C-alpha cells in the first residue's frame, strides 16, 4: 500500500522519452511522472516549432502517492528523429526542460542478446565434445567407459588446478602425477 503525501512545495517531474518504429513510422513518447501540482505543459517540438496539432496527449492522472503522471506522443519519420524534442513546463522546474530520445539502450540490448546466443552455442559445442570423448572412451573398456571417463576428468581437473591452491591436489598441480 502506497502512502499518500501532501506536497506543500512543487515536486518536479521525472521525464522518460522513448521511441518505437512501426511500419516505417517512428512513434516518439514522452512520459512525465511524479510531479506536483497537477499543472503541467508537455509538448513535442521539431526544431523550434511546437507541434500541438500533431501531438496526441494522455490525461493528467493522479498517482497513489499524491503526485501525477501524463504522456504525449507523436509520429515522425525515422530519419528525422534527431529533430524532435519533448518540452516540459512545470512549477517545480526552474525553467522548461527539453528532452530527446537517445536510443542507445536498444543497441545495448542487441549486444546482450548476441553475446548470450554465442555463449549458448559455445556451451553446446563443449557438451557435444565432452559427449564425443565419453563415447570414444566407452568403447575401450569392459565397464562401458566409466573408468576411462573418470581418469580423463581427473586429468582435466588436475590440469586446471594451479600450484597456488595445494588443497585441491596435495601432490602439486598440473599434469604430473
C-alpha positions as CSV (number, residue, x, y, z in Angstrom):
1,X,0.0,0.0,0.0
2,X,1.4,3.4,-1.0
3,X,1.5,6.2,1.4
4,X,-0.3,9.4,0.3
5,X,1.9,12.6,0.7
6,X,0.6,16.1,0.8
7,X,3.1,18.2,-1.1
8,X,3.3,21.9,0.1
9,X,6.1,22.7,-2.4
10,X,6.2,21.8,-6.1
11,X,7.6,18.3,-6.9
12,X,9.4,18.4,-10.3
13,X,8.6,15.7,-12.8
14,X,10.7,12.7,-14.0
15,X,10.7,12.6,-17.8
16,X,11.4,9.5,-19.9
17,X,11.4,9.7,-23.7
18,X,11.2,6.5,-25.8
19,X,10.8,5.6,-29.4
20,X,9.4,2.7,-31.4
21,X,9.5,2.1,-35.1
22,X,6.3,0.5,-36.7
23,X,5.7,0.2,-40.4
24,X,8.2,2.8,-41.4
25,X,6.9,5.4,-38.8
26,X,8.7,6.4,-35.6
27,X,6.4,6.8,-32.6
28,X,8.0,9.0,-30.0
29,X,6.6,9.0,-26.5
30,X,7.3,11.4,-23.6
31,X,6.2,10.0,-20.2
32,X,6.2,12.5,-17.4
33,X,5.6,11.3,-13.9
34,X,5.9,12.0,-10.1
35,X,5.1,15.7,-10.3
36,X,3.0,18.0,-8.1
37,X,1.0,20.2,-8.5
38,X,-1.2,19.0,-11.4
39,X,-0.4,22.0,-13.6
40,X,1.9,20.9,-16.4
41,X,2.6,21.6,-20.1
42,X,4.0,18.7,-22.2
43,X,4.6,19.3,-25.9
44,X,6.6,17.9,-28.8
45,X,8.8,20.2,-30.9
46,X,10.5,19.8,-34.2
47,X,13.4,22.2,-34.3
48,X,12.0,25.4,-32.8
49,X,8.4,24.7,-33.9
50,X,5.8,23.4,-31.3
51,X,3.7,20.7,-32.8
52,X,0.4,21.0,-30.8
53,X,-1.9,19.7,-33.6
54,X,0.2,16.6,-34.3
55,X,0.7,15.6,-30.6
56,X,-1.5,13.0,-29.0
57,X,-1.8,13.5,-25.3
58,X,-2.9,11.5,-22.3
59,X,-4.8,12.9,-19.4
60,X,-3.1,14.2,-16.2
61,X,-3.7,11.3,-13.9
62,X,-3.1,11.0,-10.1
63,X,-0.7,8.5,-8.6
64,X,-1.4,6.8,-5.2
65,X,1.2,9.0,-3.5
66,X,-0.4,12.3,-4.4
67,X,1.7,13.1,-7.4
68,X,0.6,13.0,-11.1
69,X,1.6,11.5,-14.4
70,X,0.9,12.1,-18.1
71,X,2.3,11.4,-21.6
72,X,2.5,12.9,-25.0
73,X,3.1,11.0,-28.3
74,X,3.9,12.0,-31.8
75,X,4.6,10.2,-35.1
76,X,7.8,11.1,-37.0
77,X,9.9,9.9,-39.9
78,X,12.7,7.7,-38.6
79,X,15.4,9.7,-40.4
80,X,14.2,12.9,-38.7
81,X,14.2,11.6,-35.1
82,X,17.1,13.8,-34.0
83,X,15.0,17.0,-34.8
84,X,12.3,16.1,-32.2
85,X,12.3,17.2,-28.6
86,X,9.8,16.8,-25.7
87,X,9.3,20.1,-23.9
88,X,8.1,20.0,-20.3
89,X,7.0,23.1,-18.3
90,X,6.1,22.7,-14.6
91,X,6.2,24.9,-11.4
92,X,8.7,22.5,-9.8
93,X,11.2,23.2,-12.6
94,X,13.3,26.4,-12.6
95,X,12.9,26.5,-16.5
96,X,11.3,24.4,-19.1
97,X,13.0,21.1,-19.7
98,X,13.9,19.9,-23.2
99,X,14.3,16.1,-23.6
100,X,15.4,14.0,-26.6
101,X,15.1,10.3,-27.3
102,X,18.5,8.6,-27.1
103,X,18.1,5.0,-28.5
104,X,21.3,3.6,-27.0
105,X,19.5,1.1,-24.8
106,X,18.2,-0.8,-27.9
107,X,21.8,-1.2,-29.1
108,X,22.9,-2.5,-25.7
109,X,20.1,-5.0,-25.8
110,X,21.2,-6.2,-29.2
111,X,24.7,-6.7,-27.9
112,X,23.5,-8.6,-24.8
113,X,21.3,-10.9,-27.0
114,X,24.2,-11.6,-29.4
115,X,26.6,-12.4,-26.6
116,X,24.0,-14.7,-25.0
117,X,23.5,-16.6,-28.2
118,X,27.2,-17.0,-28.8
119,X,27.7,-18.2,-25.3
120,X,24.9,-20.7,-25.6
121,X,26.4,-22.1,-28.9
122,X,29.8,-22.4,-27.2
123,X,28.4,-24.3,-24.3
124,X,26.5,-26.6,-26.7
125,X,29.8,-27.3,-28.6
126,X,31.6,-28.1,-25.3
127,X,28.8,-30.5,-24.3
128,X,29.0,-32.2,-27.7
129,X,32.8,-32.5,-27.5
130,X,32.5,-33.9,-24.0
131,X,29.9,-36.4,-25.1
132,X,32.1,-37.4,-28.1
133,X,35.1,-38.1,-25.8
134,X,32.9,-40.0,-23.4
135,X,31.6,-42.2,-26.3
136,X,35.2,-42.8,-27.5
137,X,36.2,-43.9,-24.0
138,X,33.1,-46.1,-23.6
139,X,34.1,-48.5,-26.3
140,X,37.5,-49.2,-24.9
141,X,36.7,-50.8,-21.5
142,X,34.5,-53.6,-20.0
143,X,32.7,-51.1,-17.7
144,X,31.3,-49.1,-20.6
145,X,33.9,-46.4,-20.4
146,X,33.2,-45.1,-16.9
147,X,36.7,-45.7,-15.6
148,X,38.2,-44.0,-18.6
149,X,35.9,-41.1,-18.2
150,X,36.8,-40.8,-14.5
151,X,40.5,-40.8,-15.4
152,X,40.0,-38.3,-18.2
153,X,38.0,-35.9,-15.9
154,X,40.6,-36.3,-13.1
155,X,43.4,-35.3,-15.5
156,X,41.3,-32.4,-16.8
157,X,40.6,-31.0,-13.4
158,X,44.2,-31.6,-12.3
159,X,45.4,-29.6,-15.4
160,X,43.1,-26.8,-14.4
161,X,44.4,-26.6,-10.9
162,X,47.4,-24.4,-10.1
163,X,50.2,-24.9,-7.6
164,X,48.8,-21.9,-5.7
165,X,46.0,-24.0,-4.2
166,X,47.5,-27.1,-2.7
167,X,44.2,-28.1,-1.1
168,X,42.9,-29.4,-4.5
169,X,45.9,-31.6,-5.3
170,X,48.3,-32.0,-2.4
171,X,50.9,-33.6,-4.7
172,X,51.1,-30.4,-6.8
173,X,49.0,-29.1,-9.8
174,X,49.5,-29.7,-13.4
175,X,49.6,-32.9,-15.4
176,X,52.4,-34.6,-13.5
177,X,51.3,-37.5,-11.2
